[in-house]
Amino acid sequence: MRIHRTRTVLATAVFAVSVAVVGCSSGTDEAPTTTEAKAEASEVTIDNFRFDPAEVTVAAGDTVTWTNRQGVSHTTTSANGTWDSGSLSTDGSFAFVFDEAGTYDYFCAIHPSMTGSIVVTG
């Protein structure tokens, strides 16, 4: 009985707060503003002759940064020519903003067996 009562009191309190918040007004007739989604950043590490993670999913407008943690140079080169980092030495980084939805396959131009993909959602 006590658990049921606590849930009822909690549910009533949550409802009351929700009504109070929804009922608040700024005193103007303007429509409420929405905040835009903040762009996110994703990291890909280059080490041990691989991209980690090999597949990254981001939203349109997000940035992906590749950082070479290996003692040899690598690139991140788009299979369709969208970007090419050039040679990244140890601790070198390259960032790219993905504005359009799609799947972007890439590889290391120095070590073509190293591959990865970026999936950009709309």
Buried (B, 14 or more C-beta within 10 A) or exposed (E): EEEEEEEEEEEEEEEEEEEEEEEEEEEEEEEEEEEEEEEEEBBBBBEEEBBEEEEBEBBBBBBBBBBBEBEEBBBBBBEEEBBBBEEBEEEBBBBBEBEEEEEBEBBBBEBEEBBBBBEBEE
